[in-house]
Amino acid sequence: MYELPPNIESKFRLVHIAARRAEQLMQGARQRIETTHTKAARIALDEVHADLVRWQIAGTEPTEVDAEAAAAADLLPTVAD
């Protein structure tokens, strides 16, 4: 079984982030990692564990610099706590 990446504190957040990334992959986004897997969910999990998927918690107020970086970096927002 997977261990949680150091920047994700719960398995529920991990699943949510991977699911959002899998949706992007199914809609045609490019993979960010070379893998032998073909299913979007598994590729998304591998990307999250490789720390290739940037995300932030919704409801946190990003600074002006963070907002520009988020627009440029394709951040995935997660549900508010």
C-alpha positions, 0 to 999 in steps of 0.5 A, a space after each residue: 500500500 502507498 505511504 502518504 507523500 510528505 506534503 499531504 496529511 490525509 489519505 482522503 486529500 490524496 484521493 481527492 487530488 489524484 481524482 482531480 488530476 485523473 480527470 485532467 488526464 482523461 480530458 487530454 492533459 499530458 502525463 508529467 511522468 513516464 510510467 508503464 501504467 495506462 489507467 488515468 487514476 494510477 498515473 495520477 497517483 504516481 504523479 502525486 507521489 512524485 510531487 509533480 501535481 501542485 495543489 492548494 487548499 480552497 479558501 486560503 487567501 493566496 497572495 498576489 504573487 501566489 495567484 500569479 504562480 497558480 495561474 501559471 502553474 496549473 494548480 489543483 484546488 482541493 475542498 475547503 477544510 
